Amino acid sequence: MKYIILLGDGMADYPIDDLQGKTPLEYARTPHMDWIAANGTVGLIDTIPEGLTPGSDVANLSVLGYDPAKYHTGRGPFEAASMGVVLESSDVAFRCNLVTLSSDQPTIMNDFTSGHITSQESRSIIKDINRKLGSSHVRFYPGVGYRHLMVVRGGSAVLSTTPPHDIIGERIEQYLPQGEGSDTIIEIMNQSREILKDHPVNQKRISDGKNPANSLWLWGQGRAPEMNTLRDRFGLKGGVISAVDLLKGIGYYAGLEALSVEGATGYTDTNYSGKAERAIDYLENNDFIFLHVEAPDEMGHEGDTKGKITAIENFDEKVVGRVLEVMKKAGDFRIAVLSDHPTPVHVRTHVSDPSPFAVYSSVAGENLMNCGLFGEKSAKEGHVMITPGHLFMEHFVHDWRGFIERKAN
């Protein structure tokens, strides 16, 4: 039995008047996800436990069977693991965005991606930031695009910080870090603005009509978590395919092998087909693959309805369709398609609502066949709900037939 999870980050959404009252997922042409829904089992998955902030860190822990209320310490430690940065017990890792702030007063969060700055450009910036602001206690590490890392030796994790994608177009003052050690973190952010205002990379970006990376934004802090691997829990030998360090870092703690794909960017220009082929090759000799595509989430944050529909259609055609085509000829398998959380284009950030999922099993009797399409409305009508924490993976791996039999009754 092969186990496959294909996840379109932030695919779920709210109905939009301009789409005849449909969501982008319902409006998009998705014949392969529709096939899984029609021939398998469709329902809703709630990935955000009560009291936790909706985000890809919390949601994907849930999807992989780790109760976020127990295992989530912050986003930073997962990104550190993906980068090969070993955290000591007293270290605190922060997610470090390169952002575009307004140059006038009051200061506004104009762009949490700095115009989707390239990894090559941002590497030069983070290198200079580390040279000028780094010390024996503070170090900066370059990541992918606008996503980077700061580690504080002996730092405080008792802080309140805000994801920059939650405050697009808003004044930043009320969202600056608060709590123990916040003065130090705010000072680093302020110093970065002085360093970056005349940085050569930004001068070139401005001359090209692009948003400059004129500040650091620090958030998502935490210490290294302790987690048992999926192999220990379920006997699975598996891998993770994602362009973003967060997902690869969660995979690291889950004992999954991080699989590289050339051209995987974490944006709409990502190598969809390359991800699918890498997954197919890996499954020849392994039990489980978790394939993550970031593009729908990015379009949700940008408020780009058309872009989100295109990202969903590319995910369906180039990832879901290709993997499904091969697996139908390869023996017994279970395949799940889902969104980790909604990122509605009119809200432009994550929300806690349950998201649609569909699971197809090649084994007779393991499908409810309770729906003809894949989307938010049909998932709700499927009357199947999976709650936060460990239950999805336990059902998916150990008890899918028993689970659907209970739901059918």
Number of C-alpha atoms within 10 A of each C-alpha: 15 21 20 25 21 23 24 24 24 31 32 32 28 20 19 16 9 9 13 9 12 18 24 30 25 23 17 20 17 22 16 24 27 20 18 27 31 21 21 24 24 36 27 26 26 22 31 30 18 10 7 13 14 21 21 21 24 27 26 26 25 28 26 20 21 26 21 22 17 11 16 22 20 23 26 28 31 29 28 27 20 21 19 10 15 13 17 11 11 13 21 25 32 29 26 26 25 28 26 22 26 15 12 7 7 11 14 18 19 21 22 27 21 24 19 19 22 14 17 12 16 24 18 14 22 23 14 16 20 16 12 12 15 17 12 7 11 18 18 22 18 21 23 18 23 23 23 27 25 24 27 22 18 13 20 18 22 13 17 15 18 18 17 22 20 16 18 19 15 15 17 16 10 9 15 18 20 16 12 14 14 18 13 12 21 17 10 19 17 14 16 19 18 12 16 20 16 13 18 13 17 22 15 13 18 13 10 9 9 15 20 27 31 23 24 26 28 26 25 22 26 24 24 24 14 12 15 11 18 21 13 11 11 12 11 19 18 24 23 25 25 23 25 21 24 24 25 27 25 25 27 21 20 24 20 23 16 20 17 15 20 10 14 21 21 21 19 22 11 20 19 24 20 17 25 23 16 17 25 18 10 16 19 10 11 16 17 25 26 22 24 26 30 25 26 35 32 25 26 28 22 22 18 16 20 12 19 28 23 19 29 28 23 22 29 24 19 18 26 27 18 17 23 21 11 12 18 11 8 13 11 13 18 21 23 23 24 26 30 34 30 28 30 29 28 16 16 21 24 24 18 19 18 24 25 31 28 28 26 25 23 17 13 7 13 20 22 21 16 20 22 15 22 26 31 26 17 19 25 17 13 21 13 21 19 18 16 24 26 18 16 23 18 16 16 20 17 12 14 22 19 13 15 17 14 9 13 11 5
